[in-house]
């Protein structure tokens, strides 16, 4: 039978999470199961989940690095939103998704582990500063958008409610397609302080669309050691094509975790509260491509374990940019191609094998300045019916680099980016 239901998985990593109003279309249908705010999860399961998420993060980075220019995305947001989708997958579809996403726990243990990690991340930064007057924020929210009158399996809705706090918001893709698209886009825009607009372009949803899952992350944090704006000045950044661009360069001298590797340097900048950090990896001149190619979860962990507190004279550019990505091809190449075909099995969602993923869209935004960092990302999965001391290190970020925003306690990578040209 021809599959006719489009599925849109909307992963949103955001730059603002104000309370959202009720969607203009329909009401919110919630499972009678409340969110489990104290999930019983083995410590080993949390380690397994984070290791798997970070392995997927590097798999996806190494697939997307083939694209040109700056790159930025939230692997954690993508993993969590696809985990909600995985809750409805069966057979070869579930196997392909688990292999691709490195979901190495059973469904019964995976979703509570995501819930536990999610709840831990929400506790970060209490009393810490943000990059603006609102204070530190790392907020995570989930919601589901479903076709009104379409029958979703109770067990599927229960799993999402208990582990992701997600209720079903009814829309009408059949009779009010454009209004439904605008409703979802408006929610995303509102959740991200207007940093992510028009996530779903015209034509991305149609009368066959039945479900949209949304995950939202907001990150806004001040540096533990802010840069002094008075010493920021123009400097030269050398791009990969032997070109030079003039950009504002920030300066500070602080004791930071640092490593001088064989063909790179690495430094870690903690955010206020010392619970999250930005890790910058700076390949030596002429070594960027080879360094990027060898970078994976194992080498990342080796670099982390080798870093030690060192007085660092740090120079780095201010930068701000956004990125738009289509993830369907990348995810297919990584092993979950069946989910994008009419052979997909998402019967856990509606009890029938009539759902498949049509596309996965992702948008992201990053701003780094003297005060701190703001970051936003949104993804949509369309399913069809983040005095001079001795031995002082000099760390001058005047050439392409890779950076990570990570949770220090769990090790979860929330955002990955590379800057080939900060201008």
N, C-alpha and C positions, 0 to 999 in steps of 0.2 A: 504494500500500500504506500502511496506517495506520502511523505511526511510534509506536513503543512504548517507546523508551529515554529515560529522564530523564537529564539531564546536570547535575551540580552542580559549578560552578566555585567553589571556596572560596578567597577571597582573605583572607589573615590578616595584618594588620599588628599586631604584638604588643608586649606589655609584658613579656615575659620569654621566654627561649628555653632552658630547661633541656633536657638531653638527654632525648629522648622514648623511651619503651620501645616494644617491639614491639606492634603492635595485637593485641588479643585474638583477632581473627578473621583467620586466614590469615597467609601469609608475604609478604615483600617480593620481588617479581619485578623484577630490574633488567636493563636492556639491557646487553649485553656491552661497550657503548661507555662509557668513563669520561668524567667531566666534563672539558671542555677548559679548563684553568686558565690558558692563555696564548692566548686567541683572537686570530687575526690580523684586526684590525678597523681600517679607515681612520678617521682622526681625524674626517673629515667625516661618516662614518656615525654616529659617536657624537653629534655635534652635531645631525644630522638626527633621531636618535632622541629626544634630550632635548627639542628644539624641538617635535616632534610630541606627546610625552607631556605637555608643559606646555600645549600648545594644547588637547588633550583635557581636561586638568585644569580649564581655565577654561570650556570648553564644558559640562562636567558641573556645575561650580559654578553657572553661570548658569541651568542647568536646575533644579538642586536648590534654588536660592535662593528659589524660589516657595513652598517649605514654610515653616511658621512656626517661630520659635524659633531656638535655637542650632544650629549646623551644624558637623560635623567628619567628615572622611573622608580616606582615603589614596589619592589618584589614582595614585600610582606602583604601589602594590600591586594596584589594580584593573587597570592597564595590563599589568602583568607576568603576572597570572593569566589575563587574557583573551588575552595573547600565546601562552600555552601552548595555549589553546583554538584560537586562530587557526592553530596548527601543523597542525590536522586539518581546516581548512575549505577548501572549493573553490568555484569558480564565483561566482555572485552573493552567496552567503553570505560568502565571503572578501572580495569587493569591498566589501560593506556594512560589514563589520567594519573593514577597512583605512581606509575613508573616515571612519568614526565615530571610531576610535581614533587617526587620523592616523599610521598606520603607512605611512610614505612610502618604505620600503626593501622590496626583494624579500624573500620568505621566507628565501632563502639568506643574506641579509645582516642581516635583522632579528634573528633569534634569536642569532647570535654577538654582535651589538651589545648586546642585552639582557644576555647573559652577561658581556661586558666591563664594562658599567655596574654590574651586580650585584657583580662581583668588586672593582671600585674602591670601591664604597660600603662593602663589608665591611672595607676597610683603614682606614676613618676612625676617629679617636679613639684611636689606640694610645698608651697612657700618660696619656690624659685622664681627668678625673673624671666620675663619674655623679652623679645627684641623690641617690643613696644610697651605701652603703659598697661596692657591687659594681663601681663604675667605669663609665666611658662604654661604652655598647653600642649598636651599630647592626647587628643580626644579621638575615640574610635566609635563609630556608629554603623549600624546595619539596617537595611529595610528591603522589602520585597515588593515589586510591582507586578500584579497579576491581572489577567483579563477577567473582567466581571463575569460571573456565571460559569467560569471554567473550573472544573473539578480537580483540585490538587489533593494528593494523598495526605491524610491526617498525620501519618508518621513522619513525612517529609517536613510538614509545617511544624510539628512538635520538635524535631531536631534543630531546626533553625531558631525557634523561639527559645528553647532551653539553653542552647550553646552560643547563639549569636545575638540574642535579643531582638530578632527580626520578626516583625509582623507583616502581614500581607496587605498592601494598599491597592485597592481595586481601581483599575482604569478601563477604558474602552478602546482597545486598539482597532477593533473592527469598524465601529461606526464613527469614532472620534479620534482617528489615528494621529492627526497633527496636534490636536489638543493634548493627547497623551504624551507625545514626544516633548512638547513644550513644558508640560507639567513636570516631567522628570528633569529636563534641563534646568528649569527654574529652581527645582529643589537642589540640584548640584551646585548651581551658581550661588544660591543662598548659603549653602553649607560651606562654601569655599571663599566667602567674602568677595565674590565675583571674580576670583582668580581663574576659575575653570568655567568657560562659557561654551554653550552649544556643543556639549560632549557628543550628543547624538545628532549628527547632521541630517538634513532632509533625506528621506529615503532609507534611513537606517532602521526604522520600524515601519511596519505596514499592517495590512489587515490580517496577516498570518501570525503576527507577534502575539505571544501569550504570556511571557514572563520576563521580568527584569529584576536581577538581584543587585543590591547596592551595598557597598562597603565604603565607609568614609573615615579618613584619618586626618586630623588637623595637627600640625606641628609648628610651634612658635617658641623659640628659646633664645635666651641671651647667653653669650659666652661667659664662662666662669671668669675669664680674664679678658674683658673687652679691650678692643683696640682704641687708641687715642685718635680721634678724628683730626686733631691738629697736626699730626705727623703724616697723615695720608697725603700722598702726592703722586703725580703722574710718573709712570715707569714703562719700560719696554717689555712686552711679552712676545716670545719667539714662537711662531706657529710651526706646524709640521712641514709646511711647504716653503720653508726658509723665508717666510715673510715676518715682518715686525708690526705689532700694533701697540699703540699707546693707551694704557688703561690706568685707572686709579689704583695705586698699590698701598696696602695697609702695612704697618710695621709694629712689632712688639718684641720684647725680650722676656721670656718666661721659662720656668722649669716645666718641661712637658715630656711625655713619653715619646721617645725618639729612637730610630734605628737607621744606621748607615749601612745599607746592604751592598751586594756585589755590583749591581747596576741601577740602584735606586736609593732614595731616602724616604722615610716615612715618619710622620708626626701625628700625634693625636691631640685634638683640641677639645677639652671637656666643656659641656654647657653648664650653666649655673645649676647647682644641686648635685653635680658630679654623678649623674645617673645615665646620661646619654652623652655621646661625643661625636665629633667629626674626625674621621681618620683620612689623612691625605697621603697618597702615594705618588711620589715624584720621580719618574724614571730619569736616568742620566741623559744628557744630550745625545740624540741619535739612537736611543734605546727604547723609545716609547712603544713602537709596534711590537717588538719582541717581548717586552714586559707585559703588555696588555694580553698578548697571546698566551703567555704562560700562567696568567693569574687565574686561580681557581680557589675553591673553598679550602683545600689543603695548604696551598702556599699563603693564602690570606691568614690562616691560623698560625702558620710558622712565623709570619711577620709580626703578628700580635704578640706571640710568646717571646720574641726576641727584643721587644721594645723596653727601654729603661729610662728612668727620669734623667733628663739632661737639660742644662741651660741652653736654650735655643734662641738664636736671633732669627726671627721669622718675618719674612716678607711675602705677602700674598695678595692677589688682586681681589677687589670687590667684583662681584658678578651677579647677574640676574638674567635668566632666560627661561624659555619654556620649550616643551617638546611634545610632538604628537606622533603616536606610533600605532601601527596596525599589527596585532600580535597573532593573528590567525596562522600565517605562514610559519612564524617562529615556533609556535606551540606545536604545529603539525610536524615540523622537522625534528622537534625534541621527542616526539613519540605519541602524541595524543590525536593523531589524524582521524581516527575512527569517530571521535566526538563531533567532527565537522561534516560527517556524511550522513546519508539516510540510513546507514546501518547502525547508527548510534542507538544506545539503549539508556534512556533516562526514564525508564518505567517507574522508578521510585518517586517521580514527581507526580505523575498522573495515572499510573497503573497501566499505561499503554506504551508501545514503542513508536511514538509518533513525534518525538522531540529530538532536535539536533542543534548544535551550536553553529550559527551562521557566520559570526565574526566576533572578534575581540578588539575593542578600541581602547586606547590609553592616552591620556593627556597628563602632563606634569609641569610644575612650576617651581623654581628655586630662586631665592634671593639671599645673598650673603653680603653683610656689611660689617661696620665696626661694632655694632651692637650685638649682632647674632644672626639667626637664620630663620627664614620663613620657607615652608615647603608645601606644595600641594600636588596631588596627582589624582586622576580620575580614569577609570577603565570601564568599558562597556563590552559585555559578552552578549552577542545577539544570537538567540536560539530560535530556530524556526519550526508550526504545526504544520612609593621614599628617602761702678768700676768693673771691668770685664773679668769674669771668672775664668779659671783655667778649664780647658777641655770644653770650650763653648762650641756648639754646633751652629753652622750657618745653613739656613733652610730658605732658599729663595725660589719662590714659585713663579718663575718667569718663562715657563714652557709648559706644554700640555701635561695634565695630571688627572688622576682618578681619585674620587672621594666617596666616602661611605658615611652615613649617619646610622649609628647603631646604639642599641640598648646595652649598657655595660654589664649589668647583672646576668641577663639571659644570653647575651651574645647575638640577639636577633638583629639582622640587618634590616632597617626600615626603608632606607633610600640608597640608591647607587647612582653615581653620576660621573661623567668625564667632561673636562673642559679643554677643548682644543683651541678655542678662541674666546676669551672672556669679553671681548668687545662685541 
